[in-house]
Amino acid sequence: MDAGVDTLQKALQINLDLRWYGTIAEIGAGQEVARWFFRAGGAAGTVAKSMSAYDMAVSDAVYGKADRYVSKGRLQAMLDLEFQLNLDRLGEERGDDTSFFAFADTVVARSYRGGNECHGWMGVKFQSHPRDEPSQIVLHVRMLDAEAAQQQEALGVVGVNLLHAAFFQHHEPERLVESLLDRLTTGRIEIDLIEMKGIEFRAVDNRLMALTLVQLGLSGAAMLGPDRQVLQPSEALRKKAVLVERGSFRPPTVVNIDMLEAARATFADDPRVAGRDVVLLTELTMANLRAGGDVVDRKDFLARADLMAACGLTTLISDYVAYHRLGAYLAWRTDGPIGMVMGVPSLIDLFDEAHHADLPGGILESFGRLLKNDLRLFVYPMLRDGEVVTVDTVRVSDELQPLYDYLNGRGSFVGLDNYKPDYLPILSRDVLRRIPTDDTTWESMVPPEVAELIRKRGFFGCQRVR
């Protein structure tokens, strides 16, 4: 079915297909998904059971205790139990002809008081064929409508889309992802995590699915852990202090790592950081991944993701070219202090007024948004004509130098003087140029684990080591 098909028609198509039979279990925003199937008619052929478990004591009694009720762990407990109950209760009687499924969601919609984060976890565990091993899709969604009723409606639509996509598009993962917002807009629902696993998705790299979410605009950002798994940003950053370094990381160099480590050491002296875990993020923007074109080289993206994982780093993929938008994104997900790590060239680039023309207040509005909540820029020096340029010796255009001096004087820019001088001449573009050649000096310019992986996997044109 095409992307314009009505949600009710999707529910009816599932109801009329006698292969699918299972459970819909929902916590937190009503029976929004189940309602579509009952409205469509013929639900007796699809829904073995629908249930809510609003009361925490009831939820605990059914699914076991949980530290947080709106969490991936709670969702997984729901999926596992309900799917297994279907097999246990119905497998012998109709298992030869039926593909069983369990759909679940656990969400928090807008409260009467308002102001709360409106989000939730949603997933489906299903057999694509009778007696088959199960496959699973899990989403994290944020509901963006202003009213609870609208949020509930949007949640129901996403749930129907997920079930329809799982049943009819599991062999085309990217089309599956694209169909999740059918009949919705990104102004109503954001999906910032998707994870596929099981027999039907054994060839799927969830990092590419995370990239797809951002490419399609289903989310402004997605996050990858150092274990190469997708992460839910709010959970990964909650109550943490955050340092983020934007770059191409093609490849990550010893300079990139030293920038983060130098910033971490300086950041630790901030009283606001005391007692908090510090998360180090490397950020790749979609503009960087597209490299001036319209298409992302996925092989190149995975190479960079693998190399940053080898360094033990968490990676953020974002569509936020403007630094103030990145700052706002992070501030929404943690109440801890935030620092951005950059080199002097990037700081100078921030004082190019052309980069702020989209804001009515221009560069003043941009810096106002960026530096609110006492966000600070940790600035690594650069080498220019044999001289070290630091935050205290930077010169920008004459008309903007007073603004620069004011911001520097108020402590918005933190110069990193704990850098390694030998690293200053190293540039990523020089490393990249040397990798495909016989010049092996590049190997000392990147962390050992990066050099090893580049040689082993033949990244960036390197002659692969057998």
Backbone hydrogen bonds, N-H to C=O, Kabsch-Sander energy under -0.5 kcal/mol:
donor,donor_aa,acceptor,acceptor_aa,energy
5,V,2,D,-1.7
10,K,6,D,-1.9
11,A,7,T,-2.3
12,L,8,L,-2.3
13,Q,9,Q,-2.6
14,I,10,K,-2.0
15,N,11,A,-2.4
16,L,12,L,-2.4
17,D,13,Q,-0.6
17,D,14,I,-1.0
18,L,16,L,-0.8
20,W,17,D,-1.1
21,Y,99,S,-1.7
22,G,46,T,-2.7
23,T,101,F,-1.7
24,I,49,K,-2.3
25,A,103,F,-2.6
26,E,51,M,-2.7
27,I,105,D,-2.2
32,E,30,G,-1.6
35,R,31,Q,-2.1
36,W,32,E,-0.7
36,W,33,V,-0.8
37,F,33,V,-1.0
38,F,34,A,-1.9
39,R,35,R,-2.5
40,A,36,W,-2.0
41,G,37,F,-1.0
45,G,42,G,-1.6
46,T,43,A,-2.1
47,V,43,A,-3.2
48,A,22,G,-3.3
48,A,46,T,-0.8
49,K,22,G,-1.1
51,M,24,I,-2.1
53,A,26,E,-0.8
59,S,55,D,-2.9
60,D,56,M,-2.9
61,A,57,A,-2.1
62,V,58,V,-2.0
63,Y,59,S,-3.1
64,G,60,D,-2.2
71,S,69,Y,-1.1
75,L,71,S,-2.1
76,Q,72,K,-2.7
77,A,73,G,-2.0
78,M,74,R,-2.0
79,L,75,L,-2.7
80,D,76,Q,-2.7
81,L,77,A,-2.2
82,E,78,M,-2.4
83,F,79,L,-2.3
84,Q,80,D,-2.1
85,L,81,L,-2.5
86,N,82,E,-1.6
87,L,83,F,-1.8
88,D,84,Q,-2.9
89,R,85,L,-2.7
90,L,86,N,-2.4
91,G,86,N,-0.5
91,G,87,L,-1.7
94,R,90,L,-2.7
95,G,91,G,-1.9
97,D,94,R,-1.2
98,T,94,R,-1.1
99,S,19,R,-3.5
100,F,98,T,-0.7
101,F,21,Y,-1.3
102,A,125,K,-2.4
103,F,23,T,-3.2
104,A,123,G,-2.4
105,D,25,A,-1.6
106,T,121,W,-2.4
107,V,27,I,-2.8
108,V,119,H,-2.7
109,A,28,G,-0.7
119,H,108,V,-1.0
119,H,117,E,-0.8
120,G,141,V,-2.2
121,W,106,T,-2.2
122,M,139,L,-2.3
123,G,104,A,-2.6
124,V,137,I,-2.2
125,K,102,A,-2.5
126,F,135,S,-2.7
127,Q,100,F,-2.1
131,R,98,T,-0.6
132,D,129,H,-2.0
135,S,126,F,-2.9
136,Q,197,K,-3.0
137,I,124,V,-2.2
138,V,195,E,-2.3
139,L,122,M,-3.5
140,H,193,L,-1.8
141,V,120,G,-2.7
142,R,190,E,-2.7
143,M,118,C,-2.2
144,L,142,R,-0.5
144,L,188,R,-3.2
145,D,188,R,-0.7
151,Q,147,E,-2.1
152,Q,148,A,-2.5
153,E,149,A,-2.1
154,A,150,Q,-2.6
155,L,151,Q,-2.3
156,G,152,Q,-2.1
157,V,153,E,-2.0
158,V,154,A,-2.4
159,G,155,L,-2.2
160,V,156,G,-2.1
161,N,157,V,-2.6
162,L,158,V,-2.7
163,L,159,G,-2.3
164,H,160,V,-2.7
165,A,161,N,-2.7
166,A,162,L,-2.7
167,F,163,L,-2.2
168,F,164,H,-2.5
169,Q,165,A,-2.5
172,E,169,Q,-2.0
176,L,172,E,-2.4
177,V,173,P,-2.3
178,E,174,E,-2.2
179,S,175,R,-1.9
180,L,177,V,-1.3
181,L,178,E,-0.8
182,D,179,S,-1.8
184,L,181,L,-2.4
188,R,185,T,-1.9
189,I,185,T,-1.7
190,E,142,R,-2.3
191,I,218,L,-2.2
192,D,140,H,-1.3
192,D,190,E,-0.6
193,L,140,H,-0.8
195,E,138,V,-2.3
197,K,136,Q,-2.3
199,I,134,P,-1.1
201,F,198,G,-1.1
202,R,199,I,-0.9
204,V,201,F,-1.7
206,N,204,V,-0.7
208,L,205,D,-1.4
209,M,205,D,-1.2
210,A,206,N,-2.1
211,L,207,R,-2.0
212,T,208,L,-2.2
213,L,209,M,-2.0
214,V,210,A,-1.4
215,Q,211,L,-2.7
216,L,212,T,-2.6
217,G,214,V,-0.7
218,L,213,L,-1.8
219,S,213,L,-1.2
222,A,317,I,-2.2
223,M,231,L,-0.7
224,L,315,T,-3.0
225,G,229,Q,-3.5
228,R,225,G,-2.0
231,L,223,M,-2.6
235,E,232,Q,-0.5
236,A,232,Q,-2.3
237,L,233,P,-2.1
238,R,234,S,-1.3
240,K,237,L,-2.5
241,A,277,D,-2.8
242,V,337,P,-2.3
243,L,279,V,-2.7
244,V,339,G,-2.2
245,E,281,L,-2.6
246,R,341,V,-0.7
247,G,283,E,-1.9
250,R,251,P,-0.8
254,V,445,M,-2.4
257,I,253,T,-1.7
258,D,254,V,-2.4
259,M,255,V,-2.7
260,L,256,N,-1.7
261,E,257,I,-2.5
262,A,258,D,-2.9
263,A,259,M,-2.1
264,R,260,L,-2.6
265,A,261,E,-2.2
266,T,262,A,-1.8
267,F,263,A,-3.2
268,A,264,R,-2.0
269,D,266,T,-1.3
270,D,267,F,-2.0
273,V,270,D,-2.1
274,A,270,D,-0.7
274,A,271,P,-0.6
276,R,273,V,-2.4
279,V,241,A,-3.1
279,V,277,D,-0.5
280,L,278,V,-0.5
281,L,243,L,-3.2
281,L,279,V,-0.6
282,T,314,T,-2.4
283,E,245,E,-2.7
284,L,316,L,-2.9
285,T,283,E,-0.5
286,M,318,S,-2.3
289,L,285,T,-2.3
290,R,286,M,-2.3
291,A,287,A,-1.1
292,G,287,A,-0.8
293,G,290,R,-2.2
297,D,289,L,-0.7
298,R,296,V,-1.0
301,F,297,D,-2.4
302,L,298,R,-2.6
303,A,299,K,-1.8
304,R,300,D,-2.2
305,A,301,F,-2.6
306,D,302,L,-2.8
307,L,303,A,-2.1
308,M,304,R,-2.3
309,A,305,A,-2.1
310,A,306,D,-2.1
311,C,307,L,-1.0
312,G,309,A,-1.9
313,L,308,M,-2.5
314,T,280,L,-1.1
315,T,224,L,-2.6
316,L,282,T,-2.7
317,I,222,A,-3.0
318,S,284,L,-2.4
318,S,316,L,-0.6
319,D,220,G,-2.5
321,V,319,D,-0.9
325,R,322,A,-0.7
326,L,322,A,-1.4
327,G,323,Y,-2.5
328,A,324,H,-2.1
329,Y,325,R,-2.2
330,L,326,L,-2.3
331,A,327,G,-2.4
332,W,328,A,-1.5
333,R,329,Y,-0.6
333,R,330,L,-1.2
334,T,330,L,-0.8
336,G,240,K,-0.6
339,G,242,V,-2.8
340,M,376,R,-2.4
341,V,244,V,-3.1
342,M,340,M,-0.5
342,M,378,F,-2.6
344,V,380,Y,-1.8
346,S,343,G,-0.6
347,L,343,G,-1.8
348,I,344,V,-2.7
349,D,345,P,-2.1
350,L,346,S,-1.4
351,F,347,L,-0.6
351,F,348,I,-1.4
352,D,349,D,-1.6
353,E,351,F,-0.8
355,H,352,D,-1.9
356,H,353,E,-1.7
357,A,354,A,-0.9
359,L,356,H,-1.5
362,G,359,L,-1.8
364,L,361,G,-1.0
365,E,361,G,-1.2
366,S,362,G,-2.2
367,F,363,I,-2.4
368,G,364,L,-2.1
369,R,365,E,-2.5
370,L,366,S,-2.4
371,L,367,F,-2.6
372,K,368,G,-0.5
372,K,369,R,-0.5
374,D,371,L,-0.9
375,L,372,K,-1.1
376,R,338,I,-1.6
377,L,412,S,-3.0
378,F,340,M,-3.2
378,F,376,R,-0.6
379,V,377,L,-0.7
379,V,414,V,-2.7
380,Y,342,M,-2.7
380,Y,378,F,-0.5
382,M,389,V,-1.9
384,R,382,M,-0.5
384,R,387,E,-3.2
387,E,384,R,-2.2
389,V,382,M,-3.3
389,V,387,E,-0.5
390,T,388,V,-0.5
393,T,390,T,-1.3
394,V,390,T,-0.8
400,L,397,S,-1.1
401,Q,397,S,-1.4
404,Y,400,L,-2.5
405,D,401,Q,-3.0
406,Y,402,P,-2.2
407,L,403,L,-2.5
408,N,404,Y,-2.7
409,G,405,D,-2.4
410,R,406,Y,-1.8
411,G,408,N,-1.2
412,S,407,L,-2.1
413,F,407,L,-0.6
414,V,377,L,-3.4
414,V,412,S,-0.5
415,G,413,F,-0.7
416,L,379,V,-2.6
417,D,415,G,-0.9
423,Y,420,K,-2.1
424,L,421,P,-1.2
426,I,423,Y,-2.0
430,D,427,L,-0.6
431,V,427,L,-1.9
432,L,428,S,-2.9
433,R,429,R,-1.8
434,R,430,D,-1.6
435,I,431,V,-1.6
437,T,434,R,-1.8
440,T,438,D,-0.9
442,W,439,D,-0.6
443,E,440,T,-1.7
444,S,441,T,-1.1
445,M,442,W,-1.7
446,V,443,E,-0.7
450,V,447,P,-0.9
451,A,447,P,-2.3
452,E,448,P,-2.4
453,L,449,E,-1.7
454,I,450,V,-2.5
455,R,451,A,-2.3
456,K,452,E,-2.6
457,R,453,L,-2.7
458,G,454,I,-1.3
459,F,454,I,-1.1
461,G,458,G,-0.8
462,C,459,F,-1.9
464,R,462,C,-0.6
465,V,455,R,-2.5
466,R,464,R,-0.5
